[in-house]
Each structure stands twice: as structure tokens, then as C-alpha cells.
């Protein structure tokens, strides 16, 4: 059976990781002189508490190659293909670390997939890939599935401020918005793995209403869009968004996911996001 590896930016639940034996490689969070493995040394609650009291913004680092080597050492002897499914190389060095580590295993079939995504949609692809592997699909089929889903993904999000994205260098084509940040509430999107400006509104209320309109204009209404809602310190708003969109799209149970520390570091508290997959051909 094909083996799947991912990392903590996928927002993958512990239940799914355990069910399919998916190693979840931690991102690195650096607060001043302290370094933490995301999800192991520091969870989201501890991270948010420290972020709010810290005088300096934290920094992130991709998992070092040796963490992948440890996972490969366990899985490679099984003789099955290994698929590493990770976030956009435009915003993370995770793909590079996995690729470097794979060179130590020249006889193993290790494939590193840059999904050009982050967060909930990335986790959805990981889960669907694992389900396909458990059903007997081969590596080529699962890679094709992952690539197809990546191309059909749409991810839109709101942030309270562009300060974090600007400081972290992850702002992509949305950098032109920084100077007018006090006068607008941007709707951002992830395009080709980069954060881009999608639309601008004057208030958070109007931006949220427009976000809903955008999602509902694109997502399939038959429940096949695999919608997920993500937030950073906006649980109630995230739950309300999930309930409203889920009802409108015939998806009764929409995951409401905490954005992991490595993403909150760059987006800041107050992220609200919706990710989904459009129908083939759209």
C-alpha cells in the first residue's frame, strides 16, 4: 500500500493521521531564542498566548531534512512507494527539505508533491490520497489525483492586518495593498502558491459577506467541493461561516480548523479562510 507523509501545515486531524499511519512532520516555530516543533512542543493555544504577549514576532523554519530521513528510515524498508504531500514551495521550504532527504534513499520510490496549497485543502488532498492508497490505488494514480485536486482548489481568506504577511515576505502580489491597509479589508487568495489580492472592501462585515458570495459562486452545490473553513482566534465566526456555507452547498459537516502556528506567524491572529475544490472543467 502506498505510504503518505505530510506536515503540520496540512491541519490534518490526529484521527486521520493515526488511521492511515501518516507521519506528520512538524514545522519549526522560533520565538526569540526559543525553538519549538509545531504540534509537539507547542500547540495552537500555547502559541497564541505567547504571540499575544511577545514583543517580537516569531519566525518559522521548514522542517530540517533529518526529520524526513527518520520517517523514510521507517517506511522505506516496507518496499512501498512513499508520497510526500506538502505546502507550496512559494511559501515554505518543506518541499526542498523532503527532496534533499529523499536523496539518501536512492533505491526507494519517494515522490515529493508540491501542492501549491496550504492548510485545509492540503489536508483534504492528504486524506483523499490516503483513502485511495488504502483502497489499492497505485502511486501514479494517487499522484494524478493530488495534482488534479491542486489545480481545482480555491482558497480565499481575510486577515485583520497585512503586517504579518508583509514582514514575513509571504505577501506575493498583494504587497501593493500594504500602504492602504488602514483603509481597506482585503480578500486574499492563494494563486499558484502565492498570496495575491483578490478584492478589496471597506469593512470586515462587507469583506465577509463578499467572501461568502465568492465561495458560493464557485463551489459545487452537491457536497462534492470538500469545503473547509479555517481560522486563527476567530472560532465563533469560523463556525458560523461553516454552518452557513455548508447548508448552502449540501455539505452537512464542514471542518472548522485552527490555522497552525506556522501559518498564523505569517497571517497573524484574525485569519478567516474558506478552501474548496471546483468541479472538473471549471
N, C-alpha and C positions, 0 to 999 in steps of 0.2 A: 504494500500500500504506500502511495506517495506520502512523504512527510512534509509538513508545513512548519515554517518558522516565521515569526513576525516580531514586532517590538511594541513598546508601550504607547506609541503614538496612535495605535490602532483602536484604542479604547475597547479592547476585547475583554469580555467577561471572564472571570476565573472559571466559571462553569464550562464555557465553550473550550477554553484552553485545556482544561483537565479532560474533558470528554474526548477530545481528539489528540491529546498529547502534543500540544503545540507549545514549543518553547517561546516565551515572550521576553525578548531581550530588552533590558532597561536602558532608557536614555539617561544621560548624566545631567544633574542639576548642580550648579555651583553658586553657593551663597557666600560671597566674600571669600574666606579661607576654608570654607566647609564644602565638601563634595558628597553628593548623595546619588545612589541608584534609585531612579524613579520607580515607585511601586514596591520597593523593597525596604530601603532606608527611610523613605519619605512618601507618605500618601498625600492625596489632594488636600485633605483637611489641614494637615500639618504644614503643607506648602503654603496654602492660602493665609494661614495665621502668621507665618513668618514673612510672607510677601507684604502683608499689611503693616507690619511693624518695622520692616527693614528700611534703612536709609539709602541703600543701594539696590539697584535692580539686579536680580540674579542673571546668570548666564547658563547656557546649555552647551552640551557637547554630545556628539554622536557616540553610540556605544563603541568602545575600542574593539579592534578585531579579535582580541583574545576571548571575548565573551562569545563570539560566534564560533571560534575554534572549539571551545568547550562543548557547545551544542553539537557541532559536527562530529566531534570525537565520539559522542554517544550515538548519534544517528547513522553516521556513515557505515559502520560495520554491519548494519542491517541489510545493506545492499539495495536499498530502495532510493529512487530519486528524491532529492530534497529541494523544495521550492521556498525561497526566502522572499516574502512579500512585504514591501516596505514603503515608507512615505517618499514623496517627491524629492529627488536629488537637488532640486532647486532650493529647497528649504532645509535639508538635512544631509549630513554626511553618512547616514546609515547604510545606504546602498554601497558606498565606497568601502566602508568597513567590512561589510559582508563579502564583497568581491575580493578584497585583499585576503580575508581569512580562507576563502574557498580555494585559493592558490596552494594552500598547504595540503589539499586533498585532491591531487590530480587524477586519482582513479575513481573518485566519486562523482556521481551525476548531480551537481549542485547548480541550481539556476537562481539568479538574483533578479527579481522583478521590481522595477521602478514603476509604481502605480501612478505617479504624478498626483497623488492624493494625500490626505491626512485624515485622522480622526474617524468618525463613524462610518463613512463609506469605505475606508480602508479596512476597518474591522468586518464590514459586511462581505467584502471580497475574500478576506481570510476565512471567514466562516463558510461561505459557499464553496471555496476551494477545498476546505477540509471535508465538507459533506460529500463533494464529488469524489475525493480520494477514497473516502470510506465506502462509497458505492461502487468502487472499482475503476473509476476513470483513470486513464494513464496521464503521465506528466504533460505530454503535448496538448492533450485536451484541456487540462486544467490551466495551463499557461494561456491558451487561446481564450478560455473563459475569463480569466483575470484581465487580459488585455482588452477584451470586448467590453467588460463592465467598466474598466477605467475610462474608455473612450465615451461611454454613455453616462458618466457621472456628472452631476451638477451639485455644486456646494456653494451656498450663499450664507453670508454671516454679517452680523452687526458687531461693532465694538464701541465701547464707551469713549475711547480715545485712540488716536493713531500713534501716540507717543511710543508705545511699546514696540509696534511694528517698525517704526522709523529707527529707533535706537538699535534694534536687533538686525537691521538690514534685510528684513524679510518682506518689505512692503511692495517690491516689484513695481509695476506700472502705476500703483496708487500713490506714489511719492508726491505727485503734483497736488494732492489734496492736503498735505500737511499744513501749508500756510493758511488754509482757510478752515482748519479743523474746528475752531470755536463757533463757526457759523453754520456748520453742516453736520448731519448724521449720515455718514456714507453707508451704502450697501456694498459690501465687497464680495468678490467671488474668487474661486481658485481656477485659474485657466492655464493649461499647460504646466501645472505645478507651481505657478507663481500667483501671488496675491495681486489682484487687479481691482480697480474701481469699476463697479457695475452701474450704480446710480447714486444720486445724492438727494437727501431730503433735509428739511429744516428742523424736524424734531424727531425724537426717538419714537413717539407714537406713530407718526407718519411713515417712518422708515420700517417699523414693524408691520404696519398694515400693507405696505408695498412689498415687503418680503413675502408675506402670505400670498399676495396676488401673483408674484413671480413663480413661486413654487407651484401653485395651483394651475398656472397656465402651461406648465411643462410636464408635471408628473403624471404618470398613468393613473386613471381613476379606478382601476380594478384591483388595487392592492399589490401590484407587482413591482412597484417602484422602490421597495426596500427603504422607505423613509426612515431616517434617524434624526433626532434633534439633540444638539449639544449645547452646553452652557458652561460658563465659568462664574460661579457665585450668583447665578440667576435661576435657581431651581424652580421656583413657582412660575416664573414667566416661561421657562422651558416646558414645564408640564402643561401649561395652558396652550402653548403653541402646538405641542404634540397632540393633545386631545382634539383641537380644532382641525388640524391638518389630517389627522388620522381618520376622523369621521368623514371628512370630505373626500378622502381617497380610498375608502373601504379597507383601511389597514387598522384593525382594532387595537393592536398593541404596538405602539411606536416607541422604540427605545429612547429614553431620555438619559443622555450620557454626560458625565463630568468630563470636561476637557482636561487632559492630563497636564501636569506641571510644565512639561517641555513646550507645550503649545501655549499655555497661559503666560509663560515667560515672555513670549513674543506678541501675544494678542492682548494681554492684560486682563484683569478682572472685568466682568461685564460682557463677555462674548456670548452671543446667542446665534446659533447656526442651524441650518437645515441642509441635509445632504440626501440625495436620492439618485435614481437611475432612470433615464428616459427610455422610452420604447425603442427597439431597434429601428434604425432608419430616420430617427428624429435628430 
